Amino acid sequence: MTVGKSKGYGCYDRKDFRKEVVVQDGWHWKGGDEQTKKVVRVPFLMEKDCQYTLSELGQKDERCIGCKWRK
């Protein structure tokens, strides 16, 4: 069995990131030892474009060629 060259990484042409995410922000105490997670929605602030391809190494990486997120 031969393993062929992969066309891209797992991030290659990935779906767009969500606009917001749900994260834990403490606890709601119900009395005694009983508690539930308190969650809030926060904006997702990470860059959607690829930061790896901004580097010299990323510009030379053949597995990134053609990806829609490449800079």
N, CA, C and O atoms as a DFTB+ gen file, in Angstrom:
284 C
 N C O
     1  1       0.847      -1.179       0.000
     2  2       0.000       0.000       0.000
     3  2       0.883       1.231       0.000
     4  3       1.806       1.331       0.809
     5  1       0.619       2.159      -0.886
     6  2       1.390       3.394      -0.920
     7  2       0.532       4.545      -0.434
     8  3      -0.676       4.596      -0.662
     9  1       1.190       5.453       0.234
    10  2       0.489       6.621       0.744
    11  2       0.796       7.781      -0.180
    12  3       1.957       8.160      -0.337
    13  1      -0.226       8.347      -0.791
    14  2      -0.051       9.466      -1.709
    15  2       0.157      10.768      -0.958
    16  3      -0.129      10.867       0.235
    17  1       0.649      11.742      -1.655
    18  2       0.871      13.059      -1.067
    19  2      -0.477      13.727      -0.799
    20  3      -1.344      13.776      -1.672
    21  1      -0.633      14.227       0.395
    22  2      -1.865      14.904       0.764
    23  2      -1.976      16.236       0.035
    24  3      -0.972      16.921      -0.160
    25  1      -3.177      16.608      -0.365
    26  2      -3.384      17.870      -1.078
    27  2      -3.337      19.067      -0.139
    28  3      -2.949      20.156      -0.564
    29  1      -3.714      18.904       1.106
    30  2      -3.738      20.043       2.012
    31  2      -3.840      19.609       3.459
    32  3      -3.972      18.426       3.774
    33  1      -3.777      20.582       4.312
    34  2      -3.912      20.342       5.751
    35  2      -5.385      20.282       6.132
    36  3      -6.259      20.508       5.295
    37  1      -5.654      19.979       7.394
    38  2      -7.033      19.940       7.884
    39  2      -7.719      21.296       7.799
    40  3      -8.947      21.367       7.734
    41  1      -6.944      22.361       7.801
    42  2      -7.507      23.715       7.728
    43  2      -7.754      24.159       6.288
    44  3      -8.338      25.219       6.065
    45  1      -7.325      23.373       5.318
    46  2      -7.432      23.729       3.900
    47  2      -8.895      23.920       3.506
    48  3      -9.692      22.988       3.609
    49  1      -9.247      25.114       3.058
    50  2     -10.609      25.471       2.649
    51  2     -11.651      25.134       3.718
    52  3     -12.776      24.752       3.397
    53  1     -11.275      25.278       4.976
    54  2     -12.193      24.993       6.089
    55  2     -13.392      25.934       6.037
    56  3     -13.378      26.927       5.309
    57  1     -14.420      25.620       6.804
    58  2     -15.582      26.495       6.914
    59  2     -15.177      27.765       7.659
    60  3     -14.189      27.774       8.394
    61  1     -15.932      28.818       7.470
    62  2     -15.684      30.073       8.174
    63  2     -15.914      29.857       9.675
    64  3     -16.715      29.008      10.066
    65  1     -15.214      30.623      10.508
    66  2     -15.405      30.538      11.953
    67  2     -16.770      31.104      12.330
    68  3     -17.361      31.880      11.578
    69  1     -17.259      30.713      13.493
    70  2     -18.507      31.258      14.009
    71  2     -18.298      32.721      14.389
    72  3     -17.173      33.142      14.659
    73  1     -19.362      33.479      14.409
    74  2     -19.279      34.896      14.784
    75  2     -19.154      35.063      16.300
    76  3     -18.585      36.045      16.778
    77  1     -19.691      34.094      17.052
    78  2     -19.591      34.133      18.514
    79  2     -19.485      32.715      19.058
    80  3     -19.850      31.747      18.390
    81  1     -18.979      32.611      20.283
    82  2     -18.846      31.313      20.936
    83  2     -19.439      31.389      22.336
    84  3     -19.555      32.469      22.916
    85  1     -19.809      30.238      22.866
    86  2     -20.349      30.157      24.221
    87  2     -19.234      29.674      25.136
    88  3     -18.616      28.641      24.878
    89  1     -18.975      30.429      26.216
    90  2     -17.910      30.074      27.153
    91  2     -18.436      30.127      28.585
    92  3     -19.425      30.800      28.877
    93  1     -17.757      29.406      29.464
    94  2     -18.150      29.412      30.871
    95  2     -17.668      30.684      31.548
    96  3     -16.543      31.135      31.331
    97  1     -18.554      31.265      32.387
    98  2     -18.249      32.494      33.112
    99  2     -18.682      32.343      34.569
   100  3     -19.480      33.133      35.074
   101  1     -18.154      31.336      35.226
   102  2     -18.469      31.127      36.640
   103  2     -19.524      30.059      36.855
   104  3     -19.748      29.188      36.014
   105  1     -20.173      30.157      38.028
   106  2     -21.141      29.143      38.458
   107  2     -22.393      29.803      39.011
   108  3     -22.328      30.894      39.577
   109  1     -23.539      29.138      38.846
   110  2     -24.784      29.491      39.526
   111  2     -24.903      28.532      40.705
   112  3     -24.900      27.316      40.515
   113  1     -25.009      29.067      41.920
   114  2     -25.150      28.220      43.104
   115  2     -26.626      28.014      43.395
   116  3     -27.391      28.975      43.475
   117  1     -27.022      26.759      43.552
   118  2     -28.422      26.429      43.809
   119  2     -28.658      26.103      45.275
   120  3     -29.764      25.735      45.671
   121  1     -27.633      26.237      46.057
   122  2     -27.750      25.913      47.476
   123  2     -27.022      24.619      47.787
   124  3     -27.023      23.685      46.985
   125  1     -26.401      24.573      48.959
   126  2     -25.632      23.393      49.322
   127  2     -24.452      23.219      48.391
   128  3     -23.720      24.167      48.107
   129  1     -24.275      21.998      47.919
   130  2     -23.180      21.710      46.981
   131  2     -23.631      21.727      45.516
   132  3     -22.825      21.488      44.616
   133  1     -24.907      22.007      45.277
   134  2     -25.423      21.944      43.913
   135  2     -25.110      23.237      43.149
   136  3     -25.349      24.341      43.638
   137  1     -24.575      23.070      41.951
   138  2     -24.224      24.226      41.135
   139  2     -24.359      23.880      39.655
   140  3     -24.288      22.713      39.271
   141  1     -24.553      24.903      38.834
   142  2     -24.579      24.725      37.387
   143  2     -23.659      25.771      36.770
   144  3     -23.394      26.816      37.364
   145  1     -23.186      25.472      35.584
   146  2     -22.280      26.395      34.899
   147  2     -23.033      27.639      34.444
   148  3     -24.160      27.550      33.957
   149  1     -22.408      28.787      34.605
   150  2     -22.923      30.042      34.060
   151  2     -22.197      30.261      32.739
   152  3     -20.966      30.279      32.705
   153  1     -22.941      30.426      31.657
   154  2     -22.319      30.595      30.347
   155  2     -22.739      31.929      29.734
   156  3     -23.826      32.440      30.002
   157  1     -21.857      32.476      28.912
   158  2     -22.120      33.728      28.204
   159  2     -21.684      33.562      26.754
   160  3     -20.873      32.693      26.434
   161  1     -22.225      34.394      25.891
   162  2     -21.814      34.425      24.483
   163  2     -20.816      35.569      24.323
   164  3     -21.053      36.682      24.793
   165  1     -19.709      35.285      23.661
   166  2     -18.697      36.312      23.407
   167  2     -18.344      36.295      21.922
   168  3     -18.414      35.246      21.281
   169  1     -17.964      37.446      21.372
   170  2     -17.584      37.471      19.964
   171  2     -16.298      36.683      19.739
   172  3     -15.400      36.691      20.581
   173  1     -16.216      36.007      18.602
   174  2     -15.023      35.259      18.224
   175  2     -14.095      36.225      17.506
   176  3     -14.422      36.693      16.416
   177  1     -12.942      36.534      18.095
   178  2     -12.078      37.593      17.601
   179  2     -10.843      37.117      16.845
   180  3     -10.044      37.939      16.396
   181  1     -10.677      35.823      16.699
   182  2      -9.507      35.316      16.004
   183  2      -9.561      35.689      14.523
   184  3     -10.640      35.742      13.932
   185  1      -8.406      35.945      13.928
   186  2      -8.348      36.258      12.499
   187  2      -8.862      35.073      11.694
   188  3      -8.507      33.927      11.969
   189  1      -9.700      35.350      10.698
   190  2     -10.210      34.232       9.896
   191  2      -9.233      33.825       8.803
   192  3      -9.218      32.669       8.379
   193  1      -8.417      34.771       8.345
   194  2      -7.427      34.442       7.329
   195  2      -6.243      33.713       7.950
   196  3      -5.961      33.875       9.137
   197  1      -5.566      32.926       7.161
   198  2      -4.443      32.118       7.630
   199  2      -3.261      32.997       8.048
   200  3      -2.791      33.823       7.266
   201  1      -2.795      32.819       9.257
   202  2      -1.641      33.561       9.747
   203  2      -0.337      32.828       9.411
   204  3       0.722      33.450       9.322
   205  1      -0.416      31.515       9.226
   206  2       0.760      30.708       8.886
   207  2       1.341      31.135       7.542
   208  3       2.559      31.205       7.381
   209  1       0.463      31.423       6.574
   210  2       0.961      31.769       5.246
   211  2       1.488      33.201       5.168
   212  3       1.955      33.623       4.110
   213  1       1.424      33.948       6.256
   214  2       2.069      35.263       6.302
   215  2       3.577      35.124       6.512
   216  3       4.346      36.041       6.221
   217  1       3.985      33.958       7.025
   218  2       5.403      33.724       7.294
   219  2       6.118      33.249       6.024
   220  3       5.481      32.814       5.064
   221  1       7.430      33.338       6.037
   222  2       8.239      32.865       4.901
   223  2       8.029      31.363       4.687
   224  3       7.904      30.902       3.553
   225  1       7.993      30.617       5.776
   226  2       7.789      29.173       5.689
   227  2       6.418      28.856       5.083
   228  3       6.303      27.974       4.232
   229  1       5.393      29.570       5.517
   230  2       4.049      29.351       4.995
   231  2       3.924      29.701       3.525
   232  3       3.155      29.067       2.804
   233  1       4.664      30.697       3.070
   234  2       4.622      31.071       1.659
   235  2       5.242      29.993       0.771
   236  3       4.887      29.867      -0.401
   237  1       6.162      29.224       1.329
   238  2       6.831      28.164       0.562
   239  2       6.123      26.813       0.668
   240  3       6.466      25.877      -0.054
   241  1       5.138      26.706       1.562
   242  2       4.476      25.427       1.816
   243  2       3.524      25.087       0.672
   244  3       2.512      25.761       0.482
   245  1       3.848      24.043      -0.090
   246  2       3.060      23.642      -1.254
   247  2       1.665      23.159      -0.884
   248  3       0.751      23.223      -1.706
   249  1       1.491      22.680       0.336
   250  2       0.185      22.155       0.743
   251  2      -0.834      23.266       1.014
   252  3      -2.010      22.983       1.242
   253  1      -0.397      24.507       0.992
   254  2      -1.297      25.644       1.210
   255  2      -1.745      26.302      -0.099
   256  3      -2.669      27.116      -0.103
   257  1      -1.100      25.954      -1.187
   258  2      -1.413      26.580      -2.475
   259  2      -2.855      26.262      -2.871
   260  3      -3.269      25.103      -2.885
   261  1      -3.603      27.308      -3.191
   262  2      -4.999      27.156      -3.609
   263  2      -6.010      27.264      -2.496
   264  3      -7.209      27.302      -2.771
   265  1      -5.582      27.316      -1.257
   266  2      -6.528      27.430      -0.131
   267  2      -7.152      28.823      -0.133
   268  3      -6.466      29.818      -0.366
   269  1      -8.454      28.885       0.125
   270  2      -9.154      30.176       0.085
   271  2      -8.774      31.088       1.246
   272  3      -9.059      32.284       1.181
   273  1      -8.142      30.580       2.308
   274  2      -7.769      31.391       3.465
   275  2      -6.324      31.884       3.399
   276  3      -5.875      32.639       4.262
   277  1      -5.616      31.457       2.384
   278  2      -4.216      31.838       2.248
   279  2      -4.099      33.329       1.954
   280  3      -4.892      33.882       1.192
   281  1      -3.108      33.975       2.561
   282  2      -2.833      35.405       2.331
   283  2      -1.742      35.535       1.303
   284  3      -1.350      36.649       0.956
